[in-house]
Amino acid sequence: MVESWDDGYIQQQNDKLHSDWYCRSPYIMVLDSDCILTRELRPEDLFFEGSPIWLYESVPKDSTPWYEITQEAVKHMPEFEFMRRHPFVFTSQSLRDFRKFMFECHGEDICLWLKKRPERRFSEFNAFGAWAYRHYYKHFSWKHPSEIPTYVRQFWSWGGLDGDAMAEIEKILS
């Protein structure tokens, strides 16, 4: 059963990092609730040479808060921005290994550490991506976003959905 936290933003990230508890597949695809698939998606769209595709990109460090926040999580400054575009695919084993790494970094289970995080001071996809790039590299196919077609339209639900966004959603879904 999924527990309800005071900070739902951090809770939903914790839930994704424990998705192997709820899904018995060796591969798990995560698509946030403010994302809509814009075309049919096939498994082969998400893999390259047998490994899940993970998008990454060099972004100026002063243009995003995620570098510093990710460094707090994984204890090293990430080389890249790893939260580039949905969907994300990873293995159940990689989730277990990431949680083990986080325990070793912080001396407690990831959910306990996350519950103590200040508001918005975690990015599950950046932390996982930075860890995987450094410690799990061979298990992913690392690609620049320009190399992979876009399958998803992502909205920013935390900022609200205005009339234009709602019209676009209706058009996509029709």
GUSE-312270 format. One record per atom (N, C-alpha, C, CB): residue in three letters; atom name; x, y, z negated. Coordinates in steps of 0.001 Angstrom, whole numbers, plus 524288, in hexadecimal, padded with zeros to 5 digits. Last residue first. Glycine has a CB too. Layout:
R;ALA;CA;X;Y;Z
...
//
This chain:
R;SER;N;7DF92;83586;87087
R;SER;CA;7DB24;834A2;87414
R;SER;C;7DC8F;83126;878A2
R;SER;CB;7D91A;839C6;8761F
R;LEU;N;7E867;83777;86AD1
R;LEU;CA;7E52B;83309;8693F
R;LEU;C;7E0AF;831E4;86CFC
R;LEU;CB;7E304;833FE;863EC
R;ILE;N;7EC3D;84089;86F73
R;ILE;CA;7EF65;83BC8;86F75
R;ILE;C;7EBFA;836FC;86E6C
R;ILE;CB;7F3C6;83C28;86B57
R;LYS;N;7E3F6;84785;86D1D
R;LYS;CA;7E55C;84652;87286
R;LYS;C;7E875;84143;872E4
R;LYS;CB;7E87F;84ACD;874E6
R;GLU;N;7E45A;847DF;86225
R;GLU;CA;7DF9F;84605;864CD
R;GLU;C;7E0D0;84472;86A73
R;GLU;CB;7DB5A;84A46;864B1
R;ILE;N;7EE43;84C68;86114
R;ILE;CA;7ED2A;84733;85F00
R;ILE;C;7E864;844CD;861B9
R;ILE;CB;7EC44;84776;85908
R;GLU;N;7EC66;85644;8657B
R;GLU;CA;7F036;852BE;867DB
R;GLU;C;7EF5F;84D18;8660D
R;GLU;CB;7F5C7;85486;86687
R;ALA;N;7E531;85A23;85E3D
R;ALA;CA;7E3A6;8597D;863C3
R;ALA;C;7E75B;855C6;8668E
R;ALA;CB;7E38E;85ED4;8669A
R;MET;N;7EB79;85A79;85565
R;MET;CA;7E6DF;8570A;8556F
R;MET;C;7E4FB;8561D;85B0A
R;MET;CB;7E26A;8596C;85217
R;ALA;N;7F29D;86215;8587C
R;ALA;CA;7F468;85CBE;85752
R;ALA;C;7EFD5;858F3;85788
R;ALA;CB;7F712;85C80;851E2
R;ASP;N;7EBE9;86AAC;85971
R;ASP;CA;7EEE1;868D3;85DF5
R;ASP;C;7F0BA;86333;85D28
R;ASP;CB;7F394;86C6B;85EFA
R;GLY;N;7E831;86BDB;84F0D
R;GLY;CA;7E4A3;86A96;85358
R;GLY;C;7E76A;8687B;85825
R;GLY;CB;7E18E;86F54;854D4
R;ASP;N;7F1E3;865E0;84687
R;ASP;CA;7EEA1;86A2C;84861
R;ASP;C;7EB3D;86857;84CF4
R;ASP;CB;7F20C;86EE3;84A06
R;LEU;N;7F483;85EB0;83BF5
R;LEU;CA;7F39C;85E05;8418C
R;LEU;C;7EFDE;8624C;84356
R;LEU;CB;7F160;85873;842CF
R;GLY;N;7FECB;8602D;83287
R;GLY;CA;7F969;860AD;83446
R;GLY;C;7F911;86010;83A29
R;GLY;CB;7F722;865EE;83299
R;GLY;N;80894;85DCA;82F95
R;GLY;CA;8078A;8634B;8308E
R;GLY;C;801E8;86456;83229
R;GLY;CB;80B29;86548;834B6
R;TRP;N;8084A;85340;82F31
R;TRP;CA;8092A;85607;82A3E
R;TRP;C;80819;85BD9;82AE2
R;TRP;CB;80ECE;85529;82849
R;SER;N;8078F;84FE4;83976
R;SER;CA;802D1;84FFF;83655
R;SER;C;80389;852F8;83138
R;SER;CB;8010A;84A7F;83535
R;TRP;N;80C06;85255;84452
R;TRP;CA;80E0F;8538F;83F2A
R;TRP;C;8096D;8543F;83B8D
R;TRP;CB;81196;8588C;83F3F
R;PHE;N;80C9E;847F7;84DD5
R;PHE;CA;80A8D;84CE3;84BDB
R;PHE;C;80CF5;84DDE;8467C
R;PHE;CB;8046D;84CC8;84B91
R;GLN;N;81228;841B1;85870
R;GLN;CA;81232;8425A;852CA
R;GLN;C;81049;847C8;85169
R;GLN;CB;817B1;84168;8508C
R;ARG;N;80F76;838EB;861A2
R;ARG;CA;80EDB;83E87;86098
R;ARG;C;80E6F;83EFB;85AB1
R;ARG;CB;809E0;840FF;86383
R;VAL;N;81772;82F2D;86760
R;VAL;CA;8145B;8310E;862FA
R;VAL;C;813F7;836FF;8631C
R;VAL;CB;816BF;82F3A;85DC8
R;TYR;N;81EAA;82BF2;86E04
R;TYR;CA;819D3;828D7;86DE5
R;TYR;C;815DB;82B25;86A22
R;TYR;CB;81B01;82330;86C5D
R;THR;N;8289C;8305B;8762D
R;THR;CA;8254E;83196;871AB
R;THR;C;8202B;82E95;8722A
R;THR;CB;82447;8379B;87142
R;PRO;N;833B4;82892;87A3F
R;PRO;CA;82EC6;82B62;87B2E
R;PRO;C;82BC5;82C5D;87614
R;PRO;CB;82B51;82848;87F01
R;ILE;N;840CF;82ADF;8771D
R;ILE;CA;83C41;82793;8762D
R;ILE;C;8374E;82ABB;87732
R;ILE;CB;83C49;82562;87083
R;GLU;N;848C6;831E3;877EC
R;GLU;CA;8496B;82CDA;87A90
R;GLU;C;84488;8296D;87A5C
R;GLU;CB;84DEF;829EF;8782B
R;SER;N;84701;83A63;8719F
R;SER;CA;8466F;83B28;87746
R;SER;C;846D4;83609;87A58
R;SER;CB;84A90;83EF5;87938
R;PRO;N;849A6;836E0;8677B
R;PRO;CA;84425;8373D;86915
R;PRO;C;84359;837E8;86EFA
R;PRO;CB;8419E;83BBB;8664E
R;HIS;N;85405;82D95;86826
R;HIS;CA;85280;83314;867ED
R;HIS;C;84CC2;83363;869AC
R;HIS;CB;8562E;836A0;86B7D
R;LYS;N;854FE;8219F;860DA
R;LYS;CA;853EB;82489;865A6
R;LYS;C;852BD;82A3B;8646B
R;LYS;CB;84F54;82211;868A4
R;TRP;N;8596A;815BB;85C8D
R;TRP;CA;85974;81B50;85B65
R;TRP;C;858FF;81E69;8607A
R;TRP;CB;85E7D;81CDC;85864
R;SER;N;853FF;80AC0;858F5
R;SER;CA;855D7;80D2A;85DCF
R;SER;C;8552C;81307;85D11
R;SER;CB;852BC;80B15;862D2
R;PHE;N;8581A;803F2;84D49
R;PHE;CA;854B4;80789;8501F
R;PHE;C;85739;80900;8554B
R;PHE;CB;85390;80C79;84CD8
R;HIS;N;85F89;7FE2F;84874
R;HIS;CA;85A37;7FC18;84867
R;HIS;C;8564E;7FF8C;84B45
R;HIS;CB;85871;7FB5A;842DD
R;LYS;N;86906;8032A;847CD
R;LYS;CA;86863;7FF30;84BE3
R;LYS;C;862DC;7FCF6;84C34
R;LYS;CB;86C2E;7FACB;84AF9
R;TYR;N;867ED;809C9;83EB0
R;TYR;CA;8681A;80BCD;84409
R;TYR;C;866C3;807BD;8482C
R;TYR;CB;86D69;80DF7;84523
R;TYR;N;86729;80A54;83458
R;TYR;CA;863F2;80659;836F2
R;TYR;C;863E7;8074F;83CD1
R;TYR;CB;85E49;8065F;834C3
R;HIS;N;86C61;812B7;82FD6
R;HIS;CA;86D04;80D80;82D7D
R;HIS;C;86A63;80914;83083
R;HIS;CB;86AE7;80D91;8280F
R;ARG;N;86A9E;81C0C;835C0
R;ARG;CA;86FAD;81B20;83338
R;ARG;C;87080;8156F;8319B
R;ARG;CB;8702E;81E97;82E78
R;TYR;N;8608B;81AFD;8397A
R;TYR;CA;864AE;81C9E;83D0F
R;TYR;C;86A0E;81B59;83AC5
R;TYR;CB;86440;82282;83E3E
R;ALA;N;85B06;81899;83057
R;ALA;CA;85B8D;814AB;83476
R;ALA;C;85FFD;81610;83832
R;ALA;CB;85666;8141E;8377F
R;TRP;N;85BB9;82235;82AD4
R;TRP;CA;85DD5;81D54;8289D
R;TRP;C;85EDD;81962;82CF5
R;TRP;CB;85A02;81AFB;82483
R;ALA;N;85670;8289C;831DA
R;ALA;CA;85BD8;829CE;8306B
R;ALA;C;85E85;82506;82E1B
R;ALA;CB;85C08;82E5D;82C85
R;GLY;N;84C80;8238D;83214
R;GLY;CA;84FA9;82404;836CB
R;GLY;C;85562;8251A;83595
R;GLY;CB;84D84;82849;83A3D
R;PHE;N;8492B;824D6;827AA
R;PHE;CA;849D7;81F98;829CC
R;PHE;C;84D62;81FCA;82EA0
R;PHE;CB;8447A;81D29;82B31
R;ALA;N;848FF;82FE9;82752
R;ALA;CA;84C35;82CDF;823AA
R;ALA;C;84D44;8276B;825D6
R;ALA;CB;8497F;82C7A;81E47
R;ASN;N;841F9;83245;82F81
R;ASN;CA;8474F;83446;82F9A
R;ASN;C;84ADB;83125;82BFA
R;ASN;CB;84761;83A0A;82E0F
R;PHE;N;83913;82CF2;82C1E
R;PHE;CA;83B66;82B8B;8311F
R;PHE;C;840F2;82DB3;831A9
R;PHE;CB;837FF;82D89;83594
R;GLU;N;836F5;8319F;82237
R;GLU;CA;837E6;82C01;822B4
R;GLU;C;83AA1;82A92;827CC
R;GLU;CB;832CA;82913;82250
R;SER;N;83B49;83BCF;81C05
R;SER;CA;8398A;83AAA;82155
R;SER;C;83AE2;834FB;82264
R;SER;CB;83C27;83E6E;8257D
R;PHE;N;8393F;8440D;81121
R;PHE;CA;83AA4;83EF6;8133A
R;PHE;C;83870;83E8E;818B7
R;PHE;CB;83895;83A76;80FB3
R;ARG;N;834CC;84C87;80BA8
R;ARG;CA;83A76;84BB6;80BB9
R;ARG;C;83BE0;84624;80D3C
R;ARG;CB;83CCA;84CFE;8066A
R;ARG;N;82A5F;84F8D;809F1
R;ARG;CA;82C6F;84F8F;80F51
R;ARG;C;83258;84E97;80FAD
R;ARG;CB;82B30;854B7;811DE
R;GLU;N;82C30;8526D;7FCAB
R;GLU;CA;8289F;85294;8012C
R;GLU;C;82B98;8531E;80652
R;GLU;CB;824BD;8571D;80098
R;PRO;N;83680;84A97;7F72C
R;PRO;CA;83372;84F68;7F792
R;PRO;C;83026;84F44;7FC93
R;PRO;CB;83719;8544D;7F786
R;ARG;N;83593;83D58;7F336
R;ARG;CA;8374A;8412A;7F710
R;ARG;C;833F2;84610;7F6B4
R;ARG;CB;8370D;83EDC;7FC9A
R;LYS;N;831E9;83591;7ED03
R;LYS;CA;8348F;839E9;7EA67
R;LYS;C;8363D;83E36;7EE30
R;LYS;CB;83948;837E7;7E77C
R;LYS;N;82E58;82E05;7F3AB
R;LYS;CA;82A7F;830A3;7F045
R;LYS;C;82CD1;83562;7ED87
R;LYS;CB;82863;82CCE;7EC31
R;LEU;N;837B3;82A33;7F7E0
R;LEU;CA;83466;82DAC;7FAFD
R;LEU;C;83068;83095;7F7A9
R;LEU;CB;8319C;82A94;7FF32
R;TRP;N;83B40;823C5;7EFBC
R;TRP;CA;83E4E;82857;7F146
R;TRP;C;83AED;82C35;7F44B
R;TRP;CB;8430A;826B1;7F496
R;LEU;N;83353;81C4E;7EFE5
R;LEU;CA;83430;81F64;7EB27
R;LEU;C;83745;82452;7EC65
R;LEU;CB;83713;81C23;7E700
R;CYS;N;834AC;81842;7F9F0
R;CYS;CA;82FB6;81AD4;7F8A0
R;CYS;C;8303C;81E0C;7F39E
R;CYS;CB;82B52;816BD;7F801
R;ILE;N;83ED8;813F1;7F9A0
R;ILE;CA;83DC7;8188A;7FCE2
R;ILE;C;838AA;81B3E;7FB5E
R;ILE;CB;83D96;816F7;802A1
R;ASP;N;843CD;810C3;7ED19
R;ASP;CA;84096;80F6A;7F192
R;ASP;C;83F1D;81464;7F489
R;ASP;CB;83BA4;80C65;7EFD4
R;GLU;N;8507C;815EE;7E9D0
R;GLU;CA;84B19;81490;7E893
R;GLU;C;8482D;8135A;7ED9E
R;GLU;CB;8485F;81907;7E586
R;GLY;N;85A10;819A2;7ECD4
R;GLY;CA;859A8;816AB;7E801
R;GLY;C;85426;81575;7E640
R;GLY;CB;85C4F;8197E;7E3DA
R;HIS;N;85C4B;81E9D;7F618
R;HIS;CA;85999;821A2;7F20C
R;HIS;C;858C1;81EB1;7ECF2
R;HIS;CB;85474;82365;7F411
R;CYS;N;861C7;817CF;7FCC9
R;CYS;CA;86306;81D6D;7FCB1
R;CYS;C;86102;82020;7F7C0
R;CYS;CB;860B7;8201A;8017F
R;GLU;N;85CD9;80E31;7FB2A
R;GLU;CA;8626C;80EB3;7F9F4
R;GLU;C;8641D;8146D;7F9AA
R;GLU;CB;865AE;80BD4;7FE0F
R;PHE;N;852F8;810B5;7FEF1
R;PHE;CA;8539E;80F30;7F974
R;PHE;C;85950;80FDE;7F7D2
R;PHE;CB;851D5;80975;7F893
R;MET;N;85575;8125E;80963
R;MET;CA;8538F;816C3;80647
R;MET;C;853F7;8158F;8006D
R;MET;CB;84DDD;81811;807C0
R;PHE;N;85841;80815;80C3B
R;PHE;CA;85C0D;80C53;80C91
R;PHE;C;85A6A;810E7;8091D
R;PHE;CB;85CAD;80E22;81241
R;LYS;N;84E75;8035A;80AF2
R;LYS;CA;852E9;80197;807C3
R;LYS;C;8571E;805CE;807B3
R;LYS;CB;8552F;7FC5B;809E4
R;ARG;N;848E8;8087C;812BE
R;ARG;CA;8474A;80925;80D49
R;ARG;C;84BAF;8077E;80990
R;ARG;CB;84249;805F1;80C29
R;PHE;N;84E67;804A3;81B74
R;PHE;CA;84E74;80A39;81A45
R;PHE;C;84CEB;80B27;81492
R;PHE;CB;84AB9;80D36;81DF8
R;ASP;N;84BE0;7FA02;81AF0
R;ASP;CA;85158;7FB9F;81A64
R;ASP;C;851C3;8017A;81928
R;ASP;CB;85468;7FA57;81F6D
R;ARG;N;84119;7FA80;81CA7
R;ARG;CA;84319;7F848;817C5
R;ARG;C;848BF;7FA0C;816D5
R;ARG;CB;842C8;7F23A;817E6
R;LEU;N;84138;7FEC6;826CA
R;LEU;CA;83EAA;80191;82276
R;LEU;C;840AD;7FFA0;81D39
R;LEU;CB;838B2;800E8;822BD
R;SER;N;84633;7F6D6;82C46
R;SER;CA;848CA;7FBEB;82BD2
R;SER;C;8464C;7FF2D;8277C
R;SER;CB;8488A;7FEE2;8310F
R;GLN;N;83EBB;7EED4;82BA5
R;GLN;CA;843BB;7EE42;828F0
R;GLN;C;8467E;7F37C;82853
R;GLN;CB;8473E;7EA73;82BDE
R;SER;N;836FA;7F2A1;83222
R;SER;CA;835D9;7F1ED;82C93
R;SER;C;83AEA;7F199;8297C
R;SER;CB;83284;7ECFC;82BAD
R;THR;N;83C11;7FC00;83B46
R;THR;CA;83B11;7F6AD;83984
R;THR;C;839BA;7F6AF;833BA
R;THR;CB;83FD3;7F322;83A96
R;PHE;N;83558;80686;841CD
R;PHE;CA;839AF;80453;83EDA
R;PHE;C;8383E;7FED5;83D2A
R;PHE;CB;83B0F;807C5;83A10
R;VAL;N;83189;81154;84908
R;VAL;CA;83163;80BA4;84895
R;VAL;C;8362F;809EA;84592
R;VAL;CB;83125;808F5;84E0F
R;PHE;N;82974;81C64;84A35
R;PHE;CA;82E44;81A2F;8481C
R;PHE;C;82D87;81454;8478F
R;PHE;CB;82FBF;81CB9;842C6
R;PRO;N;823D6;82365;85558
R;PRO;CA;823A5;8201B;850AE
R;PRO;C;82917;81E5C;84F09
R;PRO;CB;8202F;81B57;851A4
R;HIS;N;82810;83078;851AE
R;HIS;CA;82557;82B8C;8509C
R;HIS;C;824B9;82873;855A1
R;HIS;CB;81FF1;82C90;84E17
R;ARG;N;83446;836CB;85166
R;ARG;CA;82F30;835F1;853E8
R;ARG;C;82D0F;830A2;85254
R;ARG;CB;82FA3;83655;859F2
R;ARG;N;83C80;83988;84A81
R;ARG;CA;83BC9;83C44;84F6A
R;ARG;C;83671;83B86;851CE
R;ARG;CB;83FCA;83A8E;8532C
R;MET;N;8430A;838F8;840DA
R;MET;CA;83D59;8390F;8411C
R;MET;C;83BCF;83C13;8460C
R;MET;CB;83AE6;83B9D;83C0B
R;PHE;N;84D9B;83A3D;84060
R;PHE;CA;84BA1;83516;841DF
R;PHE;C;845B0;834D0;84229
R;PHE;CB;84D8E;83110;83E15
R;GLU;N;8580D;84229;84321
R;GLU;CA;8528F;84241;84199
R;GLU;C;8503E;83D31;843B7
R;GLU;CB;84F91;8474E;843C4
R;PHE;N;86520;83E3B;83F52
R;PHE;CA;8610A;83FA3;84305
R;PHE;C;85BC9;84031;8403B
R;PHE;CB;860AA;83B89;84767
R;GLU;N;86BA9;83BC7;83758
R;GLU;CA;86E07;83DF4;83C0E
R;GLU;C;869EF;8402D;83FC3
R;GLU;CB;8713A;839CC;83ED9
R;PRO;N;868E0;83EE6;829F8
R;PRO;CA;867CB;83C25;82EDA
R;PRO;C;86A32;83EED;8337F
R;PRO;CB;861F2;83B94;82FA7
R;MET;N;8711F;83E6B;81F77
R;MET;CA;86EB1;8420D;82322
R;MET;C;86DBE;83F26;8283D
R;MET;CB;8722C;84703;82405
R;HIS;N;86D6B;83512;815C5
R;HIS;CA;87132;83704;81999
R;HIS;C;86E46;83AA7;81D51
R;HIS;CB;873ED;83264;81CAA
R;LYS;N;86585;8316F;80F46
R;LYS;CA;86AA3;832B7;80D08
R;LYS;C;86EEA;833BC;8110B
R;LYS;CB;86C56;82E67;8098C
R;VAL;N;85B53;83020;811E5
R;VAL;CA;85EFD;82C04;81388
R;VAL;C;864A2;82D16;811E5
R;VAL;CB;85EC3;82B61;81964
R;ALA;N;855F8;838D3;80D04
R;ALA;CA;853FC;83374;80CD3
R;ALA;C;85842;82F75;80DC2
R;ALA;CB;84FAF;832B7;810D2
R;GLU;N;85BA7;841C3;80EE1
R;GLU;CA;85A27;84089;80979
R;GLU;C;85881;83AD4;808FB
R;GLU;CB;855AD;84425;807A5
R;GLN;N;85BCF;8415E;819CA
R;GLN;CA;860A9;8408D;816E7
R;GLN;C;85F7A;83F3B;81133
R;GLN;CB;8642E;84570;8173E
R;THR;N;8518A;8443F;81BE4
R;THR;CA;85343;83EE8;81D13
R;THR;C;85846;83DA7;81A2C
R;THR;CB;85411;83E30;822FC
R;ILE;N;85201;84EAC;818FA
R;ILE;CA;84E67;84B27;81641
R;ILE;C;84FF3;8457A;81725
R;ILE;CB;848C0;84C11;81818
R;GLU;N;85933;85263;8205E
R;GLU;CA;85A61;852AC;81AC0
R;GLU;C;856FC;84EE3;817A6
R;GLU;CB;85996;85845;818B8
R;TYR;N;85378;8501F;829BA
R;TYR;CA;858D6;84E45;828DE
R;TYR;C;85A0E;84E12;82301
R;TYR;CB;85CD2;851DD;82BBA
R;TRP;N;8498D;85510;8296F
R;TRP;CA;849FA;84F6D;82899
R;TRP;C;84F81;84D76;827BE
R;TRP;CB;847B4;84CA8;82D1C
R;PRO;N;8474E;85F34;82BBE
R;PRO;CA;848AF;85E10;82645
R;PRO;C;84A48;85860;82576
R;PRO;CB;84419;85F5A;822B3
R;THR;N;84CD4;864ED;83741
R;THR;CA;84962;86112;834D9
R;THR;C;84B02;86026;82F2F
R;THR;CB;84979;85BE1;837F3
R;SER;N;85440;86B72;83B24
R;SER;CA;84F05;86BD5;83D70
R;SER;C;84B1A;86810;83AFC
R;SER;CB;84F51;86AD4;8433D
R;ASP;N;85E31;86A19;837BF
R;ASP;CA;85B4B;86E74;83572
R;ASP;C;855BB;86EF9;8379B
R;ASP;CB;85E3D;8737D;8365C
R;LYS;N;861F4;861EB;83DC3
R;LYS;CA;860C6;860F3;8383E
R;LYS;C;85DA1;86561;835BE
R;LYS;CB;865D0;86028;8353A
R;PRO;N;85CF3;85F7F;84A4A
R;PRO;CA;85FF3;86301;846DE
R;PRO;C;85E36;86275;8412E
R;PRO;CB;85F57;868B9;848AA
R;VAL;N;85CA9;8521D;84D74
R;VAL;CA;85989;856D3;84CAB
R;VAL;C;85CC3;85A6F;8492A
R;VAL;CB;853F9;85589;84A29
R;SER;N;85E03;84745;85511
R;SER;CA;860ED;84B41;8523F
R;SER;C;85D97;85037;8521C
R;SER;CB;86663;84C4D;854DC
R;GLU;N;85585;83C76;8534E
R;GLU;CA;8571B;8410B;85648
R;GLU;C;85A45;844AE;852CC
R;GLU;CB;8524D;843E9;8588E
R;TYR;N;84F27;83035;855AD
R;TYR;CA;85228;833C3;8526C
R;TYR;C;85434;8382C;855DE
R;TYR;CB;856BA;830DC;84F9C
R;LEU;N;8468B;82561;85545
R;LEU;CA;84824;82A49;857AD
R;LEU;C;84B1E;82DA4;853C8
R;LEU;CB;84363;82D40;859C6
R;TRP;N;847D1;81832;8566E
R;TRP;CA;84782;81C66;85296
R;TRP;C;849A8;8214A;85534
R;TRP;CB;84A9E;81B08;84D6B
R;ILE;N;8420C;80C87;85ABF
R;ILE;CA;84448;81196;85C3B
R;ILE;C;8439A;8156A;857B7
R;ILE;CB;841A8;813BE;8614E
R;PRO;N;84542;7FFB7;856A6
R;PRO;CA;841C0;8043A;85674
R;PRO;C;844A7;80936;857EB
R;PRO;CB;83F51;804C7;850FC
R;SER;N;84B54;7F715;8600A
R;SER;CA;84B75;7F9EC;85B13
R;SER;C;84794;7FE74;85B2E
R;SER;CB;85107;7FBF4;859ED
R;GLY;N;84B71;7F298;869F7
R;GLY;CA;849EB;7EF69;86577
R;GLY;C;849E0;7F21F;86036
R;GLY;CB;84D63;7EAF8;8651C
R;GLU;N;84DC7;7FAAF;870F6
R;GLU;CA;8515E;7F64A;87055
R;GLU;C;8506B;7F356;86B3F
R;GLU;CB;856FA;7F833;87085
R;PHE;N;84537;8024E;86A48
R;PHE;CA;84911;80269;86E78
R;PHE;C;84D08;7FE2D;86D3C
R;PHE;CB;84BBC;807F2;86F06
R;PHE;N;837B5;804B3;86739
R;PHE;CA;83C93;801CB;86689
R;PHE;C;8401D;8029A;86B3D
R;PHE;CB;83B79;7FBEC;865B9
R;LEU;N;82E6B;8092E;869A0
R;LEU;CA;830AA;80A76;8648D
R;LEU;C;835EC;807E0;8637C
R;LEU;CB;82CF1;808F6;86060
R;ASP;N;82A6E;8055F;87295
R;ASP;CA;82B6C;80AFB;87269
R;ASP;C;82E83;80C86;86D8A
R;ASP;CB;82648;80DF8;87296
R;GLU;N;82827;7FB13;87090
R;GLU;CA;82D16;7FC33;8734A
R;GLU;C;82E4C;8020A;87396
R;GLU;CB;82CE8;7F9F5;878C4
R;PRO;N;81E0C;7FBCD;86C1D
R;PRO;CA;822A1;7FABB;868D3
R;PRO;C;827C3;7FC15;86B85
R;PRO;CB;822B1;7F507;8673D
R;ARG;N;81757;80700;8716F
R;ARG;CA;818B9;80174;871AE
R;ARG;C;81D6C;8007D;86E2A
R;ARG;CB;819EA;7FFBA;87768
R;LEU;N;80CC8;80F78;87111
R;LEU;CA;8120F;80E76;86F37
R;LEU;C;812F6;80894;86F32
R;LEU;CB;812F2;810D5;869AF
R;GLU;N;805AC;81805;878E9
R;GLU;CA;80646;812BC;876DC
R;GLU;C;80C01;811D3;8757A
R;GLU;CB;80454;80E9A;87AE1
R;ARG;N;806BF;8254F;87477
R;ARG;CA;80649;8215B;87883
R;ARG;C;806DB;81C05;875F3
R;ARG;CB;80A73;8222A;87CE7
R;THR;N;80727;82B08;86BC0
R;THR;CA;8052F;82DAB;8706F
R;THR;C;804D9;829FD;8751C
R;THR;CB;808A8;8324C;871C7
R;LEU;N;803E3;8294D;85E92
R;LEU;CA;8065E;82712;86335
R;LEU;C;803E8;82986;86805
R;LEU;CB;805CF;820FE;86355
R;ILE;N;804FD;83328;85564
R;ILE;CA;8016A;83066;858E3
R;ILE;C;8048E;82E4D;85D7A
R;ILE;CB;7FCE6;8340D;85ACD
R;CYS;N;80737;83692;84812
R;CYS;CA;80939;83537;84D41
R;CYS;C;80518;8323E;85051
R;CYS;CB;80E47;831F2;84CD2
R;ASP;N;80535;8379D;83DC6
R;ASP;CA;80462;83C44;84105
R;ASP;C;80699;83B88;84685
R;ASP;CB;806E5;8410D;83E73
R;SER;N;8080C;82E5F;83904
R;SER;CA;8027B;82F47;839F8
R;SER;C;80163;83427;83D2B
R;SER;CB;7FFA6;82FA7;834E2
R;ASP;N;81370;82884;83F0A
R;ASP;CA;810C0;82BB5;83B24
R;ASP;C;80B31;82D00;83CD3
R;ASP;CB;813C9;830BB;83A23
R;LEU;N;816F0;81C08;8411B
R;LEU;CA;814E9;82088;843F8
R;LEU;C;811CC;823BA;8400B
R;LEU;CB;81172;81ED8;848D7
R;VAL;N;81FBF;811D8;84159
R;VAL;CA;81D33;815CC;83E27
R;VAL;C;81BC2;81A6B;841A2
R;VAL;CB;820C9;8178E;8398D
R;MET;N;82103;80473;842F7
R;MET;CA;820B7;80983;84596
R;MET;C;81DAA;80D35;84210
R;MET;CB;81E16;8090B;84B1F
R;ILE;N;82952;7FA43;83F8D
R;ILE;CA;82509;7FD9E;83DD0
R;ILE;C;82564;802BC;840CD
R;ILE;CB;8253C;7FE93;837C4
R;TYR;N;82CC1;7ECFF;8411C
R;TYR;CA;82D49;7F26C;842CD
R;TYR;C;82875;7F574;8412D
R;TYR;CB;82E1E;7F2C6;848CB
R;PRO;N;8296B;7E3C7;83C88
R;PRO;CA;82EF9;7E521;83C09
R;PRO;C;83018;7EAC6;83DC1
R;PRO;CB;83248;7E157;83F47
R;SER;N;81D77;7E524;8352E
R;SER;CA;82038;7E4DA;83A2B
R;SER;C;82604;7E608;8395B
R;SER;CB;81DCF;7E8B3;83E2C
R;ARG;N;81780;7E6B4;82C81
R;ARG;CA;81B15;7E23E;82C81
R;ARG;C;81E0E;7E197;831A3
R;ARG;CB;8181A;7DD52;82B5B
R;CYS;N;814B4;7F19C;82557
R;CYS;CA;814E5;7EF8C;82AA5
R;CYS;C;81904;7EB49;82AD1
R;CYS;CB;81619;7F3EF;82EB6
R;TYR;N;8160F;7F4B3;81B51
R;TYR;CA;810B5;7F449;81D3E
R;TYR;C;8105C;7F1D5;822A8
R;TYR;CB;80E39;7F999;81D59
R;TRP;N;82070;7F57C;81972
R;TRP;CA;81D41;7F2EC;81568
R;TRP;C;817C6;7F1C2;81767
R;TRP;CB;81CF2;7F658;8107E
R;ASP;N;82438;7FB8E;82152
R;ASP;CA;82511;7F5E5;821BF
R;ASP;C;8221E;7F2E4;81D83
R;ASP;CB;82AE8;7F4A7;82167
R;SER;N;822AF;8059C;81DE4
R;SER;CA;81ECB;80356;82174
R;SER;C;81F8A;7FD83;82242
R;SER;CB;81F01;8060F;826AD
R;HIS;N;8285B;80BF3;817B0
R;HIS;CA;826DE;806E1;81578
R;HIS;C;822FD;8040C;81905
R;HIS;CB;8247E;8079A;80FFC
R;LEU;N;8293D;814FE;81CE0
R;LEU;CA;82E1F;8124B;81BB2
R;LEU;C;82D3C;80D0C;818F6
R;LEU;CB;8318C;815BD;81853
R;LYS;N;81ED0;81822;81CCB
R;LYS;CA;82134;8166C;821BC
R;LYS;C;82639;8135E;820C0
R;LYS;CB;82259;81B27;82545
R;ASP;N;81DF0;81AFB;81224
R;ASP;CA;81AB5;816BF;8144D
R;ASP;C;81D0A;814A7;81960
R;ASP;CB;81515;818AC;81544
R;ASN;N;824B7;8238C;811B6
R;ASN;CA;825EE;81ECA;80EC3
R;ASN;C;822E3;81A26;810F6
R;ASN;CB;824AA;81F8A;808E6
R;GLN;N;81EB5;82A5A;817B8
R;GLN;CA;823E8;828D5;81986
R;GLN;C;825AD;823D4;816C4
R;GLN;CB;827E0;82D4A;81890
R;GLN;N;815FF;82B93;81190
R;GLN;CA;81550;8291A;816B1
R;GLN;C;81A8F;82792;81908
R;GLN;CB;81264;82CC7;81A6F
R;GLN;N;81A92;830A6;808C1
R;GLN;CA;81849;82B6C;80857
R;GLN;C;817DB;828C7;80DA6
R;GLN;CB;812EB;82BB8;805CE
R;ILE;N;81D2B;83A94;80C37
R;ILE;CA;82169;836EF;80AFD
R;ILE;C;81F42;8315B;80AC4
R;ILE;CB;82415;8386B;805B5
R;TYR;N;812D1;83E21;80D9C
R;TYR;CA;816A7;83E94;811D2
R;TYR;C;81B28;83ABF;810F2
R;TYR;CB;818BF;8443C;81231
R;GLY;N;80DC9;83D13;8040E
R;GLY;CA;80C5D;83990;80858
R;GLY;C;81032;839B4;80CE4
R;GLY;CB;80703;83AE9;80A4C
R;ASP;N;8112A;83DEF;7F81A
R;ASP;CA;8131B;8403D;7FCF4
R;ASP;C;8122A;83C66;80171
R;ASP;CB;81909;841A4;7FC7F
R;ASP;N;80C6E;8371C;7F10E
R;ASP;CA;80B18;83CA9;7F0D6
R;ASP;C;80CB0;83F69;7F5E4
R;ASP;CB;80DC0;83F49;7EC1D
R;TRP;N;80880;82B11;7F775
R;TRP;CA;80C44;82E71;7F4C5
R;TRP;C;80A3A;83405;7F495
R;TRP;CB;811A6;82E44;7F781
R;SER;N;80272;81EF3;7F6DB
R;SER;CA;801BA;82472;7F823
R;SER;C;8056E;827BE;7F4D9
R;SER;CB;7FBFD;82623;7F742
R;GLU;N;80734;812EB;7FC26
R;GLU;CA;8064E;81652;7F7AB
R;GLU;C;805AC;81BF7;7F987
R;GLU;CB;80ADA;815E0;7F3B0
R;VAL;N;8021A;808A8;80321
R;VAL;CA;80509;80D7F;80378
R;VAL;C;8035F;81107;7FEF7
R;VAL;CB;8042C;81039;808D7
R;MET;N;8034D;7FB61;80000
R;MET;CA;80000;80000;80000
R;MET;C;8037C;804E1;80000
R;MET;CB;7FC3D;7FFFD;7FB32
//
